[in-house]
Amino acid sequence: MKRESRKAGRPPQDASHRLARAHRILDTAADLVLRWGYDKTTVEDIARRTGVAKGTIYLHWKTREELFAALVRRERVEMITEVRRRLGDGPATLRDLLRSLASEVLGRPLMRASILGDSEVLGRLTRQKRDGTAGAELGGDFQAYLGTLREHGALRSDLSPAEHVTMLVSVLYGFLLVSPMMPGGYRPSDERLAELIADAGGSATETSGPLPADVTRVVTRATLEYVDATVEAAQRKLRVSLGLEEEEDGEPEKSGESGESGKSEKFEENTR
């Protein structure tokens, strides 16, 4: 029986093998960028440490920037999935979301660098897109989520939607930026810092006093649905970066998508 011929040196690969290899490459890239920074990490370094040829990496991503965009997207998926796990079946409020999100950001150096636009870690990947600030990254889903809370009396009615967003972003970024600057004796643990962020953000935007049971149920449903939607959106973006799915029309893939590794990986992007 005649055997089917194939090109020498190119054994067939199934999708699971290719995907596992992509994740090994990203594991190596994450380790190196946190150790050396993005600007000093080359594709050659990543290939050598992973044990693959340099050309193999380019089979997955056309540029180094696309590789690191995939890395940030993967980190976001892992982070938001864990936020969802923390929230469980509820009750879940905006304050609970802030606490879980802050805790996850604080425990993930790459995500923290991405949110804060840390050029020491992400180098010119952050400098390429400084205009993608927090407001632009939040997106309609987060604003719709806040709108639901406001409509049912869970948020202060004397603040506009834009002011709610400003308050929340300022609290999150303010705490993340200031904490490392504090003297050692004044610097809280990460878990305590997450509590402080949630308390400050909740106190600044939520209505005072307990909510009626029916409103609590609405808030829980809205919070969980919002996080579920952001998990799904993050997973879709990661699948695109891993070559498992085509980019949707109207969402062109950007080389070095540093809006995702820029200054605000954030409520919708960070919870996306």
Secondary structure as a PSIPRED ss2 file (coil, helix, strand):
# PSIPRED VFORMAT (PSIPRED V4.0)

   1 M C   1.000  0.000  0.000
   2 K C   1.000  0.000  0.000
   3 R C   1.000  0.000  0.000
   4 E C   1.000  0.000  0.000
   5 S C   1.000  0.000  0.000
   6 R C   1.000  0.000  0.000
   7 K C   1.000  0.000  0.000
   8 A C   1.000  0.000  0.000
   9 G C   1.000  0.000  0.000
  10 R C   1.000  0.000  0.000
  11 P C   1.000  0.000  0.000
  12 P C   1.000  0.000  0.000
  13 Q C   1.000  0.000  0.000
  14 D C   1.000  0.000  0.000
  15 A H   0.000  1.000  0.000
  16 S H   0.000  1.000  0.000
  17 H H   0.000  1.000  0.000
  18 R H   0.000  1.000  0.000
  19 L H   0.000  1.000  0.000
  20 A H   0.000  1.000  0.000
  21 R H   0.000  1.000  0.000
  22 A H   0.000  1.000  0.000
  23 H H   0.000  1.000  0.000
  24 R H   0.000  1.000  0.000
  25 I H   0.000  1.000  0.000
  26 L H   0.000  1.000  0.000
  27 D H   0.000  1.000  0.000
  28 T H   0.000  1.000  0.000
  29 A H   0.000  1.000  0.000
  30 A H   0.000  1.000  0.000
  31 D H   0.000  1.000  0.000
  32 L H   0.000  1.000  0.000
  33 V H   0.000  1.000  0.000
  34 L H   0.000  1.000  0.000
  35 R H   0.000  1.000  0.000
  36 W H   0.000  1.000  0.000
  37 G C   1.000  0.000  0.000
  38 Y C   1.000  0.000  0.000
  39 D C   1.000  0.000  0.000
  40 K C   1.000  0.000  0.000
  41 T C   1.000  0.000  0.000
  42 T C   1.000  0.000  0.000
  43 V H   0.000  1.000  0.000
  44 E H   0.000  1.000  0.000
  45 D H   0.000  1.000  0.000
  46 I H   0.000  1.000  0.000
  47 A H   0.000  1.000  0.000
  48 R H   0.000  1.000  0.000
  49 R H   0.000  1.000  0.000
  50 T H   0.000  1.000  0.000
  51 G C   1.000  0.000  0.000
  52 V C   1.000  0.000  0.000
  53 A C   1.000  0.000  0.000
  54 K H   0.000  1.000  0.000
  55 G H   0.000  1.000  0.000
  56 T H   0.000  1.000  0.000
  57 I H   0.000  1.000  0.000
  58 Y H   0.000  1.000  0.000
  59 L H   0.000  1.000  0.000
  60 H H   0.000  1.000  0.000
  61 W C   1.000  0.000  0.000
  62 K C   1.000  0.000  0.000
  63 T C   1.000  0.000  0.000
  64 R H   0.000  1.000  0.000
  65 E H   0.000  1.000  0.000
  66 E H   0.000  1.000  0.000
  67 L H   0.000  1.000  0.000
  68 F H   0.000  1.000  0.000
  69 A H   0.000  1.000  0.000
  70 A H   0.000  1.000  0.000
  71 L H   0.000  1.000  0.000
  72 V H   0.000  1.000  0.000
  73 R H   0.000  1.000  0.000
  74 R H   0.000  1.000  0.000
  75 E H   0.000  1.000  0.000
  76 R H   0.000  1.000  0.000
  77 V H   0.000  1.000  0.000
  78 E H   0.000  1.000  0.000
  79 M H   0.000  1.000  0.000
  80 I H   0.000  1.000  0.000
  81 T H   0.000  1.000  0.000
  82 E H   0.000  1.000  0.000
  83 V H   0.000  1.000  0.000
  84 R H   0.000  1.000  0.000
  85 R H   0.000  1.000  0.000
  86 R H   0.000  1.000  0.000
  87 L H   0.000  1.000  0.000
  88 G C   1.000  0.000  0.000
  89 D C   1.000  0.000  0.000
  90 G C   1.000  0.000  0.000
  91 P C   1.000  0.000  0.000
  92 A C   1.000  0.000  0.000
  93 T C   1.000  0.000  0.000
  94 L H   0.000  1.000  0.000
  95 R H   0.000  1.000  0.000
  96 D H   0.000  1.000  0.000
  97 L H   0.000  1.000  0.000
  98 L H   0.000  1.000  0.000
  99 R H   0.000  1.000  0.000
 100 S H   0.000  1.000  0.000
 101 L H   0.000  1.000  0.000
 102 A H   0.000  1.000  0.000
 103 S H   0.000  1.000  0.000
 104 E H   0.000  1.000  0.000
 105 V H   0.000  1.000  0.000
 106 L H   0.000  1.000  0.000
 107 G C   1.000  0.000  0.000
 108 R C   1.000  0.000  0.000
 109 P H   0.000  1.000  0.000
 110 L H   0.000  1.000  0.000
 111 M H   0.000  1.000  0.000
 112 R H   0.000  1.000  0.000
 113 A H   0.000  1.000  0.000
 114 S H   0.000  1.000  0.000
 115 I H   0.000  1.000  0.000
 116 L H   0.000  1.000  0.000
 117 G C   1.000  0.000  0.000
 118 D C   1.000  0.000  0.000
 119 S H   0.000  1.000  0.000
 120 E H   0.000  1.000  0.000
 121 V H   0.000  1.000  0.000
 122 L H   0.000  1.000  0.000
 123 G C   1.000  0.000  0.000
 124 R H   0.000  1.000  0.000
 125 L H   0.000  1.000  0.000
 126 T H   0.000  1.000  0.000
 127 R H   0.000  1.000  0.000
 128 Q C   1.000  0.000  0.000
 129 K C   1.000  0.000  0.000
 130 R C   1.000  0.000  0.000
 131 D C   1.000  0.000  0.000
 132 G C   1.000  0.000  0.000
 133 T C   1.000  0.000  0.000
 134 A H   0.000  1.000  0.000
 135 G H   0.000  1.000  0.000
 136 A H   0.000  1.000  0.000
 137 E H   0.000  1.000  0.000
 138 L H   0.000  1.000  0.000
 139 G H   0.000  1.000  0.000
 140 G H   0.000  1.000  0.000
 141 D H   0.000  1.000  0.000
 142 F H   0.000  1.000  0.000
 143 Q H   0.000  1.000  0.000
 144 A H   0.000  1.000  0.000
 145 Y H   0.000  1.000  0.000
 146 L H   0.000  1.000  0.000
 147 G H   0.000  1.000  0.000
 148 T H   0.000  1.000  0.000
 149 L H   0.000  1.000  0.000
 150 R H   0.000  1.000  0.000
 151 E H   0.000  1.000  0.000
 152 H C   1.000  0.000  0.000
 153 G C   1.000  0.000  0.000
 154 A C   1.000  0.000  0.000
 155 L E   0.000  0.000  1.000
 156 R C   1.000  0.000  0.000
 157 S C   1.000  0.000  0.000
 158 D C   1.000  0.000  0.000
 159 L C   1.000  0.000  0.000
 160 S C   1.000  0.000  0.000
 161 P H   0.000  1.000  0.000
 162 A H   0.000  1.000  0.000
 163 E H   0.000  1.000  0.000
 164 H H   0.000  1.000  0.000
 165 V H   0.000  1.000  0.000
 166 T H   0.000  1.000  0.000
 167 M H   0.000  1.000  0.000
 168 L H   0.000  1.000  0.000
 169 V H   0.000  1.000  0.000
 170 S H   0.000  1.000  0.000
 171 V H   0.000  1.000  0.000
 172 L H   0.000  1.000  0.000
 173 Y H   0.000  1.000  0.000
 174 G H   0.000  1.000  0.000
 175 F H   0.000  1.000  0.000
 176 L H   0.000  1.000  0.000
 177 L H   0.000  1.000  0.000
 178 V H   0.000  1.000  0.000
 179 S H   0.000  1.000  0.000
 180 P H   0.000  1.000  0.000
 181 M H   0.000  1.000  0.000
 182 M C   1.000  0.000  0.000
 183 P C   1.000  0.000  0.000
 184 G H   0.000  1.000  0.000
 185 G H   0.000  1.000  0.000
 186 Y H   0.000  1.000  0.000
 187 R C   1.000  0.000  0.000
 188 P C   1.000  0.000  0.000
 189 S C   1.000  0.000  0.000
 190 D H   0.000  1.000  0.000
 191 E H   0.000  1.000  0.000
 192 R H   0.000  1.000  0.000
 193 L H   0.000  1.000  0.000
 194 A H   0.000  1.000  0.000
 195 E H   0.000  1.000  0.000
 196 L H   0.000  1.000  0.000
 197 I H   0.000  1.000  0.000
 198 A H   0.000  1.000  0.000
 199 D H   0.000  1.000  0.000
 200 A H   0.000  1.000  0.000
 201 G H   0.000  1.000  0.000
 202 G H   0.000  1.000  0.000
 203 S H   0.000  1.000  0.000
 204 A H   0.000  1.000  0.000
 205 T H   0.000  1.000  0.000
 206 E E   0.000  0.000  1.000
 207 T C   1.000  0.000  0.000
 208 S C   1.000  0.000  0.000
 209 G C   1.000  0.000  0.000
 210 P C   1.000  0.000  0.000
 211 L C   1.000  0.000  0.000
 212 P C   1.000  0.000  0.000
 213 A H   0.000  1.000  0.000
 214 D H   0.000  1.000  0.000
 215 V H   0.000  1.000  0.000
 216 T H   0.000  1.000  0.000
 217 R H   0.000  1.000  0.000
 218 V H   0.000  1.000  0.000
 219 V H   0.000  1.000  0.000
 220 T H   0.000  1.000  0.000
 221 R H   0.000  1.000  0.000
 222 A H   0.000  1.000  0.000
 223 T H   0.000  1.000  0.000
 224 L H   0.000  1.000  0.000
 225 E H   0.000  1.000  0.000
 226 Y H   0.000  1.000  0.000
 227 V H   0.000  1.000  0.000
 228 D H   0.000  1.000  0.000
 229 A H   0.000  1.000  0.000
 230 T H   0.000  1.000  0.000
 231 V H   0.000  1.000  0.000
 232 E H   0.000  1.000  0.000
 233 A H   0.000  1.000  0.000
 234 A H   0.000  1.000  0.000
 235 Q H   0.000  1.000  0.000
 236 R H   0.000  1.000  0.000
 237 K H   0.000  1.000  0.000
 238 L H   0.000  1.000  0.000
 239 R H   0.000  1.000  0.000
 240 V H   0.000  1.000  0.000
 241 S H   0.000  1.000  0.000
 242 L C   1.000  0.000  0.000
 243 G C   1.000  0.000  0.000
 244 L C   1.000  0.000  0.000
 245 E C   1.000  0.000  0.000
 246 E C   1.000  0.000  0.000
 247 E C   1.000  0.000  0.000
 248 E C   1.000  0.000  0.000
 249 D C   1.000  0.000  0.000
 250 G C   1.000  0.000  0.000
 251 E C   1.000  0.000  0.000
 252 P C   1.000  0.000  0.000
 253 E C   1.000  0.000  0.000
 254 K C   1.000  0.000  0.000
 255 S C   1.000  0.000  0.000
 256 G C   1.000  0.000  0.000
 257 E C   1.000  0.000  0.000
 258 S C   1.000  0.000  0.000
 259 G C   1.000  0.000  0.000
 260 E C   1.000  0.000  0.000
 261 S C   1.000  0.000  0.000
 262 G C   1.000  0.000  0.000
 263 K C   1.000  0.000  0.000
 264 S C   1.000  0.000  0.000
 265 E C   1.000  0.000  0.000
 266 K C   1.000  0.000  0.000
 267 F H   0.000  1.000  0.000
 268 E H   0.000  1.000  0.000
 269 E H   0.000  1.000  0.000
 270 N H   0.000  1.000  0.000
 271 T C   1.000  0.000  0.000
 272 R C   1.000  0.000  0.000
